[in-house]
Amino acid sequence: MEILITLGIITLALYIIYKSVRKSSKGGCNCNSCSSNCPMYKDEKLKIK
């Protein structure tokens, strides 16, 4: 039973990491807040200026 729970936790962690990496590689914000404090927005503001 413990093995199944561990495998479930590992699978969930890998899925979350995969989504985060995929979103980052497409240039999306992966800070989970997506507000003006997001580092991705700061980088875009610097590029525009």
Distance bins in CASP14 RR format, pairs under 12 A and 6 or more apart:
PFRMAT RR
TARGET T0000
AUTHOR 0000-0000-0000
RMODE 2
METHOD distances of the structure
MODEL  1
1 7 0 0 0 0 0 1 0 0 0 0 0
1 8 0 0 0 0 0 1 0 0 0 0 0
2 8 0 0 0 0 0 1 0 0 0 0 0
2 9 0 0 0 0 0 1 0 0 0 0 0
3 9 0 0 0 0 0 1 0 0 0 0 0
3 10 0 0 0 0 0 1 0 0 0 0 0
4 10 0 0 0 0 0 1 0 0 0 0 0
4 11 0 0 0 0 0 1 0 0 0 0 0
5 11 0 0 0 0 0 1 0 0 0 0 0
5 12 0 0 0 0 0 1 0 0 0 0 0
6 12 0 0 0 0 0 1 0 0 0 0 0
6 13 0 0 0 0 0 1 0 0 0 0 0
7 13 0 0 0 0 0 1 0 0 0 0 0
7 14 0 0 0 0 0 1 0 0 0 0 0
8 14 0 0 0 0 1 0 0 0 0 0 0
8 15 0 0 0 0 1 0 0 0 0 0 0
9 15 0 0 0 0 0 1 0 0 0 0 0
9 16 0 0 0 0 0 1 0 0 0 0 0
10 16 0 0 0 0 0 1 0 0 0 0 0
10 17 0 0 0 0 0 1 0 0 0 0 0
11 17 0 0 0 0 0 1 0 0 0 0 0
11 18 0 0 0 0 0 1 0 0 0 0 0
12 18 0 0 0 0 0 1 0 0 0 0 0
12 19 0 0 0 0 0 1 0 0 0 0 0
13 19 0 0 0 0 0 1 0 0 0 0 0
13 20 0 0 0 0 0 1 0 0 0 0 0
14 20 0 0 0 0 0 1 0 0 0 0 0
14 21 0 0 0 0 0 1 0 0 0 0 0
15 21 0 0 0 0 0 1 0 0 0 0 0
15 22 0 0 0 0 0 1 0 0 0 0 0
16 22 0 0 0 0 0 1 0 0 0 0 0
16 23 0 0 0 0 0 1 0 0 0 0 0
16 30 0 0 0 0 0 1 0 0 0 0 0
16 32 0 0 0 0 0 1 0 0 0 0 0
17 23 0 0 0 0 0 1 0 0 0 0 0
17 24 0 0 0 0 0 1 0 0 0 0 0
17 30 0 0 0 0 0 1 0 0 0 0 0
18 24 0 0 0 0 0 1 0 0 0 0 0
18 25 0 0 0 0 0 1 0 0 0 0 0
18 30 0 0 0 0 0 1 0 0 0 0 0
19 25 0 0 0 0 0 1 0 0 0 0 0
19 26 0 0 0 0 0 1 0 0 0 0 0
19 28 0 0 0 0 0 1 0 0 0 0 0
19 30 0 0 0 0 1 0 0 0 0 0 0
19 32 0 0 0 0 0 1 0 0 0 0 0
20 26 0 0 0 0 0 1 0 0 0 0 0
20 27 0 0 0 0 0 1 0 0 0 0 0
20 28 0 0 0 0 0 1 0 0 0 0 0
20 29 0 0 0 0 0 1 0 0 0 0 0
20 30 1 0 1 0 0 0 0 0 0 0 0
20 31 0 0 0 0 1 0 0 0 0 0 0
20 32 0 0 0 0 1 0 0 0 0 0 0
21 27 0 0 0 0 0 1 0 0 0 0 0
21 28 0 0 0 0 0 1 0 0 0 0 0
21 30 0 0 0 0 1 0 0 0 0 0 0
22 28 0 0 0 0 1 0 0 0 0 0 0
22 30 0 0 0 0 1 0 0 0 0 0 0
23 29 1 0 0 1 0 0 0 0 0 0 0
23 30 1 0 1 0 0 0 0 0 0 0 0
23 31 0 0 0 0 0 1 0 0 0 0 0
23 32 0 0 0 0 0 1 0 0 0 0 0
23 34 0 0 0 0 0 1 0 0 0 0 0
23 40 0 0 0 0 0 1 0 0 0 0 0
24 30 1 0 1 0 0 0 0 0 0 0 0
24 31 0 0 0 0 1 0 0 0 0 0 0
24 38 0 0 0 0 0 1 0 0 0 0 0
24 39 0 0 0 0 0 1 0 0 0 0 0
24 40 0 0 0 0 1 0 0 0 0 0 0
24 43 0 0 0 0 0 1 0 0 0 0 0
26 40 0 0 0 0 0 1 0 0 0 0 0
27 38 0 0 0 0 0 1 0 0 0 0 0
27 39 0 0 0 0 0 1 0 0 0 0 0
27 40 1 0 0 1 0 0 0 0 0 0 0
27 41 0 0 0 0 0 1 0 0 0 0 0
27 43 0 0 0 0 1 0 0 0 0 0 0
27 44 0 0 0 0 1 0 0 0 0 0 0
28 34 0 0 0 0 1 0 0 0 0 0 0
28 38 0 0 0 0 1 0 0 0 0 0 0
28 39 0 0 0 0 0 1 0 0 0 0 0
28 40 1 0 0 1 0 0 0 0 0 0 0
28 41 0 0 0 0 0 1 0 0 0 0 0
28 43 0 0 0 0 0 1 0 0 0 0 0
28 44 0 0 0 0 0 1 0 0 0 0 0
29 35 0 0 0 0 1 0 0 0 0 0 0
29 36 0 0 0 0 0 1 0 0 0 0 0
29 37 0 0 0 0 0 1 0 0 0 0 0
29 38 1 0 1 0 0 0 0 0 0 0 0
29 39 0 0 0 0 1 0 0 0 0 0 0
29 40 1 0 1 0 0 0 0 0 0 0 0
29 41 1 0 0 1 0 0 0 0 0 0 0
29 42 0 0 0 0 0 1 0 0 0 0 0
29 43 0 0 0 0 0 1 0 0 0 0 0
29 44 0 0 0 0 1 0 0 0 0 0 0
30 38 0 0 0 0 1 0 0 0 0 0 0
30 39 0 0 0 0 1 0 0 0 0 0 0
30 40 1 0 0 1 0 0 0 0 0 0 0
31 37 1 0 0 1 0 0 0 0 0 0 0
31 38 1 0 1 0 0 0 0 0 0 0 0
31 39 1 0 0 1 0 0 0 0 0 0 0
31 40 1 0 0 1 0 0 0 0 0 0 0
31 41 0 0 0 0 1 0 0 0 0 0 0
31 42 0 0 0 0 0 1 0 0 0 0 0
31 43 0 0 0 0 0 1 0 0 0 0 0
32 38 0 0 0 0 1 0 0 0 0 0 0
32 40 0 0 0 0 0 1 0 0 0 0 0
33 39 0 0 0 0 0 1 0 0 0 0 0
33 40 0 0 0 0 0 1 0 0 0 0 0
33 41 0 0 0 0 0 1 0 0 0 0 0
34 40 0 0 0 0 1 0 0 0 0 0 0
34 41 0 0 0 0 1 0 0 0 0 0 0
35 41 0 0 0 0 1 0 0 0 0 0 0
35 42 0 0 0 0 0 1 0 0 0 0 0
36 42 0 0 0 0 1 0 0 0 0 0 0
36 44 0 0 0 0 0 1 0 0 0 0 0
36 45 0 0 0 0 1 0 0 0 0 0 0
37 45 0 0 0 0 0 1 0 0 0 0 0
38 44 0 0 0 0 1 0 0 0 0 0 0
38 45 0 0 0 0 0 1 0 0 0 0 0
39 45 0 0 0 0 0 1 0 0 0 0 0
39 46 0 0 0 0 0 1 0 0 0 0 0
40 46 0 0 0 0 0 1 0 0 0 0 0
40 47 0 0 0 0 0 1 0 0 0 0 0
41 47 0 0 0 0 0 1 0 0 0 0 0
41 48 0 0 0 0 0 1 0 0 0 0 0
42 48 0 0 0 0 0 1 0 0 0 0 0
42 49 0 0 0 0 0 1 0 0 0 0 0
43 49 0 0 0 0 0 1 0 0 0 0 0
END
